[in-house]
Amino acid sequence: MSDLAATLTQAWNRRKALNLLPDTTFFRALHLTESHGMTLDVVGQVGILSFYQHFSEAQEQTIFGTLQRVLPLETVYLKRRPVEARHVTNTSREWLSPEHPIYGPPQSEIIGLEQQVKYLFRPGSDLSVGLFADMRLARQWVREQAAPRVLNTFSYTCGFGLNATLGGSQTVKNVDASRKVLEWGKENYTLNGCETADLDFIYGDVQEWLKRFHKREDQFDLIVLDPPSFSRSKKGIWRAETHYGQLVSETLPILSKGGMLLACCNHAGISMAQFKNQIRKDNPGLKFHRSLPVSPDFPAEQESHLKITVWGR
Ligand SMILES: C[S@@+](CC[C@H](N)C(=O)[O-])C[C@H]1O[C@@H](n2cnc3c(N)ncnc32)[C@H](O)[C@@H]1O
């Protein structure tokens, strides 16, 4: 803990040297591999500090004080993400993601920029605050493709869909099982002057919708797959390490000839080789095109937590 001030300063200077500002005001300022069990994301003057290990109350106070002394942030919110928290049934939402900042004036809704695209962030609302910084170059890639018909599955706040729309895609459908994040996605569209037709923000289970699109004979030129690595539903447990290849197979009937699939997986326990092999095993006709890099504000890891891959038929 004693060298936290030095670690923070070094990490901050490293981000400064990337020259992300002013076009990008949302970035990772401190990653787990450089830190003491914590990460720090920044949106403008607001920091979002996440703890991945348990700290005593005294240690927490030392961390907050050091952060306030060393970094030029007005307000900092806290998220607690210790692995054990998932197993503690009575862990309160307020403890995991306190609504109020640990210091500074509340900034419950703020607008952040990523390559000049605007996004709405809610730093105190939930563990996820509106966007994942590590996917920045994948969103850029989607914008640059300008594929005519795009399907953004597991859309969350519709970052991929928004970028496809901004890039000139004609039809963009976002699918998510949460109405709240789809509404949030509409707010992101509106912030950037894009139209929000209800038909483009589809509520429901992705696998059900893949079947429905197939039945309707809909076709897409780019399909974005970015599921959570683990989920439990009425249908059972879904795990990226065993079920991802099958999910890809379910998208193929609605992927146009010459279409592309952006398959992403955020799971440190799966290597890039394992991820590609799994997709290949279940989909021998699909061709691997390339992988996309994680944003440069995430220090290079030997085996990245995030796999971003492009496939074609
Ligand atoms: C990892 S986030 C996706 C991040 C998003 N692609 C982005 O770039 O910001 C996972 C999302 O999948 C949604 N989700 C989880 N299971 C789902 C399902 N079976 N059908 C539809 N959406 C689902 C969650 O509501 C959540 O918004």
PDBQT file of the ligand as one rigid body, heavy atoms in Angstrom, charges set to zero:
ROOT
HETATM    1  C1  LIG A 401     -21.203  -8.088 -21.203  1.00  0.00    +0.000 C 
HETATM    2  S1  LIG A 401     -22.673  -7.144 -21.370  1.00  0.00    +0.000 S 
HETATM    3  C2  LIG A 401     -22.521  -6.771 -23.048  1.00  0.00    +0.000 C 
HETATM    4  C3  LIG A 401     -21.693  -5.530 -23.290  1.00  0.00    +0.000 C 
HETATM    5  C4  LIG A 401     -22.019  -4.844 -24.571  1.00  0.00    +0.000 C 
HETATM    6  N1  LIG A 401     -21.865  -5.723 -25.715  1.00  0.00    +0.000 N 
HETATM    7  C5  LIG A 401     -21.187  -3.594 -24.783  1.00  0.00    +0.000 C 
HETATM    8  O1  LIG A 401     -20.398  -3.555 -25.709  1.00  0.00    +0.000 OA
HETATM    9  O2  LIG A 401     -21.294  -2.648 -23.996  1.00  0.00    +0.000 OA
HETATM   10  C6  LIG A 401     -23.905  -8.388 -21.328  1.00  0.00    +0.000 C 
HETATM   11  C7  LIG A 401     -25.331  -7.936 -21.646  1.00  0.00    +0.000 C 
HETATM   12  O3  LIG A 401     -26.038  -9.107 -22.015  1.00  0.00    +0.000 OA
HETATM   13  C8  LIG A 401     -27.371  -9.025 -21.537  1.00  0.00    +0.000 C 
HETATM   14  N2  LIG A 401     -27.856 -10.410 -21.485  1.00  0.00    +0.000 N 
HETATM   15  C9  LIG A 401     -27.454 -11.416 -20.684  1.00  0.00    +0.000 A 
HETATM   16  N3  LIG A 401     -28.066 -12.573 -21.023  1.00  0.00    +0.000 NA
HETATM   17  C10 LIG A 401     -28.884 -12.284 -22.069  1.00  0.00    +0.000 A 
HETATM   18  C11 LIG A 401     -29.745 -13.052 -22.882  1.00  0.00    +0.000 A 
HETATM   19  N4  LIG A 401     -29.902 -14.356 -22.689  1.00  0.00    +0.000 N 
HETATM   20  N5  LIG A 401     -30.401 -12.454 -23.878  1.00  0.00    +0.000 NA
HETATM   21  C12 LIG A 401     -30.254 -11.112 -24.077  1.00  0.00    +0.000 A 
HETATM   22  N6  LIG A 401     -29.420 -10.329 -23.358  1.00  0.00    +0.000 NA
HETATM   23  C13 LIG A 401     -28.746 -10.910 -22.368  1.00  0.00    +0.000 A 
HETATM   24  C14 LIG A 401     -27.265  -8.296 -20.218  1.00  0.00    +0.000 C 
HETATM   25  O4  LIG A 401     -28.491  -7.658 -19.902  1.00  0.00    +0.000 OA
HETATM   26  C15 LIG A 401     -26.122  -7.308 -20.510  1.00  0.00    +0.000 C 
HETATM   27  O5  LIG A 401     -26.632  -6.068 -20.925  1.00  0.00    +0.000 OA
ENDROOT
TORSDOF 0
